[in-house]
């Protein structure tokens, strides 16, 4: 028996079911663990009450208007929310993702029930499979599960111009209060006036600006004379979420001035006069940039530009994860993928895909003596410059770096090299593999369990010596210069299951009989590899474990 039938049976037994009409329409955003679920229920009647149910525990719910649903015969269901349809027969809900803590990656099934209390009419929707994607809890703010207190829906008016719709959106955003969720429908919203949102929610009542389920609202401008959107200029933005939008056609896509507890998630940012997402005009903290795609920038052309030169403004305790930054080569003067400036600290740059950049795919400076940054589990391929460059005061772990002028570079830049651990990375390049300058006699320097392969030249160069550097468990192809030891030779790219010098294939798993197998030094073993697989006591060298 399907989970819907016990509910209907219960209603029939209670004498509540007098007629069955067309099913309701149900749509939801594909949720991620830690992100809220945006639900649209259509096909209702103006003022008709409804209940939204999900696979969970049994129960009973009182609907608006006095109707009641008894779910005692349906052990698979629980009620997530109730409400009334608006004048157009539609309702939007913003809810925490319902899931079993023991099975966080299991599918979530939703079903809407509409009940007209006067007639006893029950209408159901088809079950909706809203799958929860695998997601690291560290990639979502701790306040992300706070419920929305009020949901406001804004539908694009096809009878008005893009600019008129943009003005409506601007007004609606400025009016948001703590706990509000604005759900924006599909369409082109042209923001001709300068948009600066200094919205302030709280941990218990964040403000959310969300794309409607199945929609990708386009935020744009008629020229590049202004950024598509600015946050935190007139006052700092706090506890604010922007999710699911396309930003294109302005100067910067999104410019963050001052912000704390900000979440930019699942946005597409492209074809701009300048950089994609920037946070270099004020100090910011606890900014989450997750699952965004940024490409085809202009001007200096950085995909994500975070912090300011010389530490004048900094970004701290923030998360830059699972973004896809690409194609910043043409029409840009710099075109870094992700750039984190000097003095920014305590940040996590993880699981990003960065490819085809002009300057480094990822460029990170130092922290000025404060908490180290972490650069972990990124895939970086195809730079016209260095694939990855890190000055110091960081953990560089489990990254795959392929195809640039250099694979990896670390040297004094706006600060001095120190406290840098480069562990379990795979660096493959036709030119030099790893260029390590200013490393000798510096505190906290580790180069361990890496696979560094160069086709034509040096695999690893300690350009100014390696006194005091801890080196162990590395495998190399190509010559070494200034090495303190801790390297064993590899064979060829046949050591990998499917990796090419040009990055046309990037399967960096060790092959059977690979020189990487069990070559990692146990004292520098990381618990997990690039894909989150547990490493054994005798780990392989490189970012990927053969299990």
C-alpha positions in Angstrom: 0.0 0.0 0.0 1.4 3.4 -0.9 1.9 5.9 2.0 -0.9 8.1 0.8 -3.6 5.4 1.1 -3.6 5.0 4.9 -4.3 8.7 5.2 -7.2 8.5 2.8 -8.4 5.4 4.6 -8.4 7.2 7.9 -10.3 10.1 6.5 -12.9 7.8 4.9 -13.4 6.0 8.2 -13.9 9.3 9.9 -16.5 10.4 7.3 -14.4 13.3 6.3 -14.0 12.4 2.6 -16.9 13.6 0.5 -15.3 14.2 -2.9 -12.0 13.8 -4.6 -10.8 16.4 -7.2 -7.7 17.1 -9.2 -4.5 16.6 -7.3 -2.4 19.4 -6.0 0.9 20.4 -7.6 4.0 20.1 -5.6 7.5 21.3 -6.3 10.6 21.8 -4.1 14.2 22.8 -4.5 16.6 19.9 -4.4 17.7 20.2 -0.8 21.2 19.9 0.7 21.7 18.9 4.3 22.0 22.2 6.1 20.0 24.2 3.5 16.3 25.0 3.9 13.7 23.4 1.7 11.7 25.8 -0.5 8.3 24.2 -1.4 5.6 25.5 -3.8 2.1 24.0 -3.6 -0.2 24.9 -6.5 -3.6 23.9 -7.6 -5.4 25.0 -4.5 -8.3 27.3 -3.9 -8.2 30.7 -2.5 -8.3 30.5 1.2 -8.3 26.7 1.3 -6.3 25.2 4.2 -3.6 22.6 3.5 -1.1 20.4 5.2 2.4 19.4 4.0 3.5 16.0 5.0 6.7 14.0 4.8 7.9 10.5 5.6 8.4 10.6 9.4 6.4 9.8 12.5 2.6 9.4 12.8 0.5 12.2 14.3 -2.6 14.4 14.1 -2.8 18.0 12.9 -5.3 20.8 13.3 -5.8 22.7 10.1 -6.8 26.4 9.7 -10.5 26.7 10.0 -11.0 23.8 12.4 -10.5 20.8 10.1 -8.3 18.0 11.5 -6.2 15.3 9.9 -5.7 12.1 11.8 -2.5 10.3 10.7 -2.6 7.5 13.2 -3.0 4.9 10.5 0.0 6.3 8.6 3.2 5.5 10.5 5.2 6.8 7.5 4.0 10.4 7.6 4.3 13.5 9.8 3.0 17.0 9.1 5.7 19.6 8.4 3.5 22.7 8.0 0.0 23.9 7.5 -1.4 27.1 6.0 -3.9 28.5 3.5 -3.6 29.0 -0.2 -3.4 32.6 -1.5 -5.8 34.2 -3.9 -4.2 32.5 -6.9 -4.3 29.0 -5.2 -0.6 28.8 -4.5 1.4 28.6 -1.3 5.1 28.8 -0.6 6.9 27.3 2.4 10.4 27.6 3.6 11.3 24.8 6.0 14.3 23.0 7.5 15.1 19.8 5.5 13.2 16.9 7.1 15.5 13.9 7.4 16.4 11.0 9.6 19.6 11.9 11.5 20.6 8.2 11.2 20.3 8.3 7.4 21.3 11.9 6.4 21.6 11.0 2.7 18.4 9.1 2.3 15.7 10.5 0.0 13.0 12.7 1.5 9.4 12.2 0.3 6.8 14.9 0.5 3.1 15.0 -0.1 0.6 17.9 0.1 -2.9 17.5 1.4 -5.5 20.2 0.9 -8.6 20.1 3.1 -11.6 22.4 2.7 -13.2 22.4 6.2 -16.6 23.3 5.0 -17.1 20.5 2.5 -14.7 18.0 3.9 -12.9 17.8 0.5 -9.5 16.2 0.5 -7.1 16.6 -2.3 -3.6 15.0 -2.4 -0.5 15.6 -4.5 1.8 12.9 -5.9 4.7 12.1 -3.7 7.8 14.1 -4.4 11.2 12.6 -4.2 13.3 15.5 -2.7 16.8 14.0 -2.4 19.2 15.3 0.1 22.6 15.6 -1.5 25.7 14.5 0.4 26.9 17.7 2.2 29.4 18.5 4.8 27.8 20.2 7.8 30.9 22.5 8.0 29.7 24.0 4.7 26.5 25.5 6.2 26.1 28.1 8.9 25.0 26.8 12.3 21.9 29.0 12.1 20.8 27.6 8.7 18.0 25.4 10.2 16.2 28.4 11.8 12.6 28.4 10.6 11.2 31.2 8.5 8.6 33.2 10.3 7.0 34.7 7.2 7.2 33.7 3.6 6.6 36.3 0.9 6.2 35.2 -2.8 7.1 37.6 -5.6 6.1 36.5 -9.1 7.4 38.1 -12.3 4.8 40.2 -14.1 5.1 39.4 -17.8 3.1 42.6 -18.5 5.8 44.8 -17.1 9.3 45.5 -18.3 12.4 43.9 -16.8 13.3 47.2 -15.2 9.8 47.5 -13.6 10.0 44.0 -12.3 13.5 44.8 -11.0 12.1 47.8 -9.1 9.4 45.6 -7.5 12.1 43.2 -6.4 14.3 46.0 -5.0 11.4 47.3 -3.0 10.5 43.8 -1.7 14.1 43.1 -0.6 14.5 46.4 1.2 11.3 45.7 3.2 12.4 42.3 4.6 12.5 41.9 8.3 14.2 39.3 10.6 12.7 35.9 9.9 11.3 36.8 6.5 11.9 34.6 3.4 11.3 36.2 0.0 10.7 33.6 -2.7 11.3 35.0 -6.2 9.9 33.5 -9.3 11.5 32.9 -12.7 12.0 35.9 -15.0 14.4 38.7 -15.8 14.7 41.3 -13.0 16.7 44.3 -14.1 18.1 46.3 -11.1 18.7 49.7 -12.6 19.0 51.6 -9.3 22.0 50.8 -7.2 21.0 47.9 -4.9 22.7 47.9 -1.5 21.2 45.5 1.1 22.1 46.2 4.7 19.6 43.7 5.9 20.0 42.4 9.4 18.5 39.2 10.6 19.5 37.1 13.7 20.6 33.6 14.4 17.1 32.6 15.3 15.5 34.7 12.5 17.7 35.0 9.5 16.5 36.8 6.4 16.3 34.7 3.2 16.1 35.7 -0.5 15.5 32.5 -2.4 14.7 31.4 -5.9 11.4 29.6 -6.2 11.5 25.8 -6.8 12.5 25.1 -10.4 13.3 28.7 -11.1 16.5 30.5 -11.8 15.6 34.2 -11.5 18.0 36.4 -13.5 19.2 39.6 -11.8 20.8 41.9 -14.2 21.4 45.5 -15.3 21.2 47.4 -18.6 24.9 48.3 -18.3 28.1 47.7 -16.3 28.1 51.1 -14.7 27.2 49.5 -11.3 27.4 46.1 -9.6 24.4 43.8 -10.0 24.1 43.7 -6.2 25.9 45.2 -3.2 25.7 44.0 0.3 26.6 45.8 3.5 27.7 49.2 2.3 25.4 51.6 4.3 25.4 49.1 7.2 26.8 45.6 7.6 24.6 42.8 6.4 24.0 40.1 9.0 22.3 36.7 9.0 21.3 37.0 5.4 20.9 34.2 2.7 20.9 34.7 -1.1 20.3 31.4 -2.9 19.6 30.2 -6.4 19.9 33.4 -8.6 21.6 34.2 -11.8 23.6 37.4 -11.7 24.9 38.8 -15.0 25.5 42.0 -17.0 26.8 44.4 -14.3 30.3 45.5 -13.2 30.8 43.1 -10.3 28.2 40.4 -9.9 28.0 40.6 -6.1 30.1 43.0 -4.0 30.3 42.4 -0.3 31.3 45.5 1.8 30.8 44.5 5.4 29.0 41.3 6.4 28.8 38.9 9.2 26.9 35.6 9.0 26.2 35.8 5.3 25.4 32.8 3.0 25.6 33.0 -0.8 24.6 29.6 -2.2 23.8 28.0 -5.5 24.1 31.2 -7.6 25.3 31.5 -11.2 27.5 34.6 -11.8 28.8 35.3 -15.3 29.5 37.7 -18.1 30.4 40.8 -16.1 32.5 43.9 -16.6 34.7 43.0 -13.6 35.0 40.3 -11.1 32.4 37.7 -10.0 32.0 37.9 -6.2 34.2 40.3 -4.3 34.6 40.9 -0.6 37.5 43.5 -0.6 35.7 46.7 0.5 35.3 46.1 4.2 36.0 43.6 7.0 33.7 40.5 6.9 33.4 37.4 9.0 31.6 34.0 8.8 30.7 34.4 5.1 29.7 31.2 3.4 30.2 31.0 -0.4 28.9 27.6 -1.4 27.9 25.8 -4.6 28.1 28.9 -6.8 29.3 28.9 -10.4 31.3 31.8 -11.6 32.6 32.3 -15.1 33.3 34.7 -18.0 34.4 37.7 -15.9 35.9 40.9 -17.2 38.4 43.6 -16.2 40.8 42.2 -13.5 38.5 39.3 -13.7 38.9 37.3 -10.5 36.2 34.7 -9.9 36.1 35.2 -6.1 38.2 38.1 -4.7 38.3 38.0 -0.9 40.1 40.5 1.3 42.1 43.5 0.2 45.8 44.1 -0.6 48.1 44.3 2.4 45.4 43.2 4.8 43.6 46.6 4.6 40.4 44.7 4.8 40.1 41.0 5.8 37.9 38.0 5.6 37.9 35.7 8.6 36.3 32.4 9.7 34.6 31.9 6.4 33.8 29.0 4.1 34.4 28.9 0.3 33.2 25.4 -0.7 32.0 23.5 -3.7 32.1 26.4 -6.0 32.8 26.0 -9.7 35.0 28.8 -11.1 36.0 28.6 -14.7 37.0 30.4 -17.9 38.5 33.6 -16.5 41.2 33.7 -19.1 39.7 35.7 -22.1 39.0 39.4 -21.6 40.7 39.7 -18.2 44.0 41.2 -17.0 44.4 38.8 -14.1 41.6 36.3 -13.9 42.5 34.4 -10.7 39.9 31.8 -9.8 39.8 32.2 -6.0 42.1 34.8 -4.4 42.3 35.2 -0.6 44.4 38.2 0.3 47.1 38.9 3.0 45.8 39.0 6.6 42.6 37.0 6.0 42.5 34.1 8.4 40.7 31.1 9.8 39.0 30.4 6.4 38.2 27.1 4.7 38.6 26.8 0.9 37.4 23.3 0.2 36.1 21.0 -2.6 36.0 23.7 -5.2 36.5 23.0 -9.0 38.6 25.8 -10.5 39.7 25.5 -14.1 41.0 27.5 -17.1 42.1 30.7 -15.3 44.6 33.4 -16.4 46.3 33.8 -13.0 46.4 31.0 -10.4 43.3 28.8 -9.9 43.7 29.4 -6.2 46.0 32.1 -4.7 46.2 32.4 -0.9 48.5 34.8 1.0 49.4 34.7 4.7 47.3 35.4 7.9 49.7 37.8 9.6 50.2 35.4 12.5 46.5 34.6 13.1 44.6 31.4 12.6 45.7 29.4 9.6 43.7 29.0 6.5 42.8 25.5 5.2 42.9 24.7 1.4 41.5 21.2 1.1 40.1 18.8 -1.5 40.1 21.3 -4.4 40.5 20.3 -8.0 42.4 22.9 -10.0 43.3 22.5 -13.7 44.4 24.6 -16.6 46.0 27.9 -15.5 48.0 30.1 -17.8 50.0 30.9 -14.6 50.6 28.8 -11.5 47.9 26.2 -10.7 48.0 26.9 -7.0 50.0 29.5 -5.0 50.1 29.7 -1.2 52.4 32.0 0.7 52.1 30.4 4.2 50.2 30.0 7.5 48.0 27.3 5.9 47.2 23.7 5.6 47.2 22.5 2.0 45.7 19.0 1.8 44.2 16.6 -0.6 44.3 18.9 -3.6 44.6 17.8 -7.3 46.6 20.3 -9.3 47.2 19.8 -13.1 48.5 21.9 -16.0 49.9 25.3 -15.5 53.2 27.1 -15.9 54.0 25.7 -12.4 51.9 23.2 -10.5 52.4 24.7 -7.0 54.4 27.7 -5.8 55.1 28.9 -2.3 57.3 32.0 -1.6 57.5 35.3 0.2 54.9 37.6 -1.2 53.1 40.3 0.8 54.3 38.4 3.9 56.9 35.8 4.6 56.6 32.0 4.3 56.0 30.2 7.5 53.8 27.6 9.2 52.8 25.8 5.9 51.9 22.1 5.7 51.5 20.7 2.2 50.3 17.1 2.6 48.7 14.4 0.4 48.4 16.5 -2.8 48.8 15.3 -6.4 50.6 17.8 -8.6 51.0 16.9 -12.3 52.5 19.3 -14.8 54.4 19.4 -18.1 56.5 22.2 -16.6 57.9 22.5 -13.0 55.9 20.6 -10.4 56.5 22.4 -7.0 58.6 25.6 -6.6 59.3 26.2 -2.9 61.2 29.4 -2.2 62.1 30.9 1.2 61.3 27.6 2.9 64.6 26.9 4.6 65.0 27.7 8.3 61.3 28.8 8.6 59.1 27.4 11.4 56.4 24.8 10.8 57.3 23.8 7.2 56.0 20.3 6.1 56.0 18.7 2.6 54.8 15.2 2.9 52.9 12.4 1.2 52.6 14.3 -2.1 52.8 12.9 -5.6 54.6 15.5 -7.8 55.1 14.6 -11.4 56.8 16.8 -14.0 57.1 15.7 -17.6 59.9 18.0 -18.8 61.8 19.5 -15.8 62.1 19.7 -12.0 59.5 17.9 -10.0 60.4 19.8 -6.8 62.7 22.7 -6.3 63.7 24.1 -2.9 65.1 27.3 -4.4 66.7 28.7 -1.3 67.4 25.6 0.7 65.4 23.2 2.8 67.0 23.3 6.3 64.4 22.4 8.9 61.7 21.3 6.4 60.0 18.1 7.3 59.9 16.0 4.1 58.6 12.4 4.0 56.4 10.0 2.0 56.6 11.9 -1.3 56.7 10.3 -4.8 58.2 12.2 -7.7 58.7 12.1 -11.4 61.4 14.5 -12.6 64.5 15.8 -10.9 64.8 17.3 -7.4 66.8 20.3 -6.4 67.7 21.2 -2.8 65.7 18.3 -1.4 66.3 17.2 2.2 65.2 13.6 1.4 61.8 12.0 1.8 61.2 11.3 -1.9 61.0 8.0 -3.9 60.8 7.9 -7.7 57.6 7.3 -9.6 57.4 5.6 -12.9 55.1 7.5 -15.3 51.5 8.7 -15.6 50.7 5.0 -15.7 50.9 5.3 -11.9 47.5 6.9 -12.2 44.3 5.2 -13.5 43.6 8.0 -16.0 45.5 11.2 -15.7 46.9 13.2 -18.6 49.4 16.1 -18.7 46.8 18.4 -20.3 44.1 17.6 -17.8 41.9 16.2 -20.5 41.4 13.3 -18.0 41.8 13.7 -14.3 41.3 10.3 -12.7 44.2 10.5 -10.2 43.5 7.2 -8.4 46.6 5.1 -8.1 46.7 2.2 -10.6 47.4 -1.4 -9.8 51.2 -1.6 -9.2 51.5 2.2 -8.9 54.6 3.6 -7.3 52.2 5.6 -5.1 50.8 2.6 -3.3 51.6 2.5 0.5 54.3 5.1 0.0 52.9 7.8 2.3 54.6 8.4 5.6 52.2 7.2 8.4 53.1 10.1 10.7 51.6 12.5 8.1 48.6 10.4 7.1 45.4 12.3 6.8 42.3 10.4 7.9 40.4 10.9 4.6 41.3 11.4 0.9 40.0 13.8 -1.8 36.7 11.8 -2.0 36.3 11.4 1.8 37.4 7.8 1.8 39.2 6.7 4.9 42.9 6.2 4.5 44.5 3.0 5.9 47.4 3.0 8.3 49.8 2.7 5.4 48.5 5.5 3.1 49.2 6.0 -0.6 51.0 9.1 -1.7 48.9 11.8 -3.3 45.4 13.1 -2.9 43.5 9.9 -3.8 43.6 6.5 -2.0 43.4 3.2 -3.9 41.0 1.1 -1.9 
